[in-house]
Amino acid sequence: MTAIVVAGGGLAGAAAAAALARAGRDVTVLERDAAPAHKICGEFLSVEAQASLAAIGFDAAVLGGHRISRLRLVRDDAAVSVGLPFEGLGITRRRLDAALLDHAASCGAVVRRGVAIRGVDCSDGLRLDLAGEAPIRPDMLLLATGKHDLRGVRRQAAEPEALVGFKMYFQLNPAARQALAGHIDLILFDDGYAGLQMVEDGMANLSLLVDRARLQRVGGTWTALLADLVKRNTLLADRLIGSVPLLEQPLTIFRVPYGFVHRPTANDPDRIYRLGDQAGVIPSFTGDGMAIALHSATRAANAIIAGHTASAYHRALRRDISGQIRRAAALYRLARMPLAQRALFGVAGTFPSLLRLAAQYTRVPPRARSALY
Ligand SMILES: Cc1cc2nc3c(=O)[nH]c(=O)nc-3n(C[C@H](O)[C@H](O)[C@H](O)COP(=O)(O)OP(=O)(O)OC[C@H]3O[C@@H](n4cnc5c(N)ncnc54)[C@H](O)[C@@H]3O)c2cc1C
């Protein structure tokens, strides 16, 4: 039987492995983290993402997340609250990814944790170089290493944004917890934005992205940045008063290539399928990166089962996701300019339904989903 290796056991990799194993395929997942770990993510699991999971027999609702059906857009001391056109779930990636990887194993996939892939050589068949063990030669490779590029098969992404991302969990004060019930707060500020929402076990996730130059201006550290933001934003100050940070250090990320969509070329190796962030990266404010990762997983598994080539899969996926990623990237570029951000906020305040429209048009389109589920 064709030996399929999945590089990376995040959402895309685990979902694809589960779908292939359910179809009786010989599939092995190599995940470099030896144990479940926190990941930088706002942890808003959209309704489309939940439906993709359900299609492979996985019910995210049983994991105890926090249901979210409203968005509160905040700038300076003003806020606009709208009902979302869908319900999301706030759930930590540590819990979700671990449960999905366990699900892949229960479907029959071999899951090897603590195995890091160093690089891929496509010059003579496929060869994966592993850290501390002999190379392996699978027949097919699903590249699902997220933001991490592997030597030999790097993404052709454009120059990444000069942004730094942070994520921290907090135990909030009771009033803040109550105010956040069922809501996600999207807080805009000059040169960045933050998302605050509850996840499971009464914890709140604060994830934010900030221009590197702004971070440097306020002192270059998470503590200095947070102090500066709290000073300028009453709502954030109210939320965080008396709160307790739950991680020793925030998780950080930089050089995210927002707007990237893999463009298949004639030189692409034909047995390598790119999934998740290896195939396309949508600005995080949409809360749809996980849905794209899961959609790509189902598309790739279906393509392999149907005997379609990797380039046919990449073309189909590009058709599915490039529109939403382009729209989200345009909105995001606009919102990075303080004047345009103010204008957008003003328009959203007058016509809140535009916020719902923006949310709808930056999701995996229903026509792409209906072809699969
Ligand atoms: C700040 C921020 C906030 C976000 N907020 C949201 C949100 O609220 N909602 C949403 O839907 N999306 C959000 N996203 C996007 C979302 O996190 C990603 O799109 C999603 O995680 C992509 O899934 P993936 O499976 O492709 O990659 P990942 O989830 O990153 O998984 C990749 C896996 O590969 C493993 N790996 C990496 N390198 C190797 C290697 N060399 N060998 C073996 N294993 C390896 C990693 O350990 C990891 O487990 C956010 C992103 C950012 C940056």
The ligand as an ORCA input file, in Angstrom:
! r2SCAN-3c Opt
* xyz 0 1
  C      -1.731     35.566     16.395
  C      -2.579     34.547     15.686
  C      -3.895     34.360     16.064
  C      -4.709     33.422     15.387
  N      -5.986     33.265     15.790
  C      -6.794     32.385     15.147
  C      -8.141     32.176     15.567
  O      -8.611     32.757     16.542
  N      -8.911     31.301     14.861
  C      -8.436     30.615     13.773
  O      -9.176     29.838     13.164
  N      -7.144     30.767     13.381
  C      -6.312     31.611     14.039
  N      -5.002     31.745     13.667
  C      -4.497     30.925     12.551
  C      -4.280     29.458     12.980
  O      -3.563     29.407     14.189
  C      -3.504     28.703     11.893
  O      -4.013     29.025     10.635
  C      -3.615     27.187     12.112
  O      -2.987     26.855     13.323
  C      -2.918     26.442     10.980
  O      -2.949     25.064     11.279
  P      -1.817     24.104     10.720
  O      -2.246     22.731     11.053
  O      -1.513     24.472      9.306
  O      -0.499     24.506     11.524
  P      -0.171     24.359     13.075
  O      -1.388     24.368     13.888
  O       0.878     25.388     13.343
  O       0.482     22.919     13.189
  C       1.753     22.633     12.654
  C       2.314     21.454     13.422
  O       3.522     21.024     12.786
  C       4.488     20.730     13.792
  N       5.800     20.917     13.170
  C       6.363     22.089     12.778
  N       7.580     21.853     12.260
  C       7.794     20.523     12.331
  C       8.890     19.682     11.962
  N      10.009     20.185     11.446
  N       8.767     18.334     12.162
  C       7.615     17.798     12.706
  N       6.560     18.577     13.112
  C       6.649     19.903     12.903
  C       4.203     21.767     14.880
  O       4.724     21.349     16.115
  C       2.676     21.814     14.850
  O       2.082     20.899     15.731
  C      -4.167     32.658     14.320
  C      -2.830     32.832     13.955
  C      -2.034     33.764     14.621
  C      -0.594     33.926     14.197
*
